[in-house]
Amino acid sequence: MIQGIPLYYFLIVATIMFFVGVYGFLTRKNLITMLMSIELILNSVNINFVAFNRFLYPDTLHGHFFTLFIIAVAASEAAVAIAIIINIYRKFTNIDVEKVSEMKY
């Protein structure tokens, strides 16, 4: 159960995930790894929502509902981003950010 684990453990894990995601987004040139970095950032926010909900308001599920909403938005964002990446690959045969200079046909 979560009651024995202090809140700052969750905050440390979420902070590490967030900064790994930011680092990956800023340093990587591949669009797929940039998308995975965005997912890491969103998952760190989900951990914060659930942890704060559990420790501040244990009888409600507001943090869990926000987390489900973020998961749904992230899934739709990933589907649209992968579709765009596939179209970029078909046009340029490369998915590196620096080599793709224009988006229009």
JOSULGI-V983463 format. One line per field, one symbol per residue. phi: phi as a letter, one per 40 degrees, with the letter a starting at -180 (. if undefined). Layout:
# JOSULGI-V983463
phi = ???
This chain:
# JOSULGI-V983463
phi = .cccccccccccccccccccccccccbcbcccccccccccccccccccdcccccccbccbbccccccccccccccccccccccccccccccbfabccccccabcc
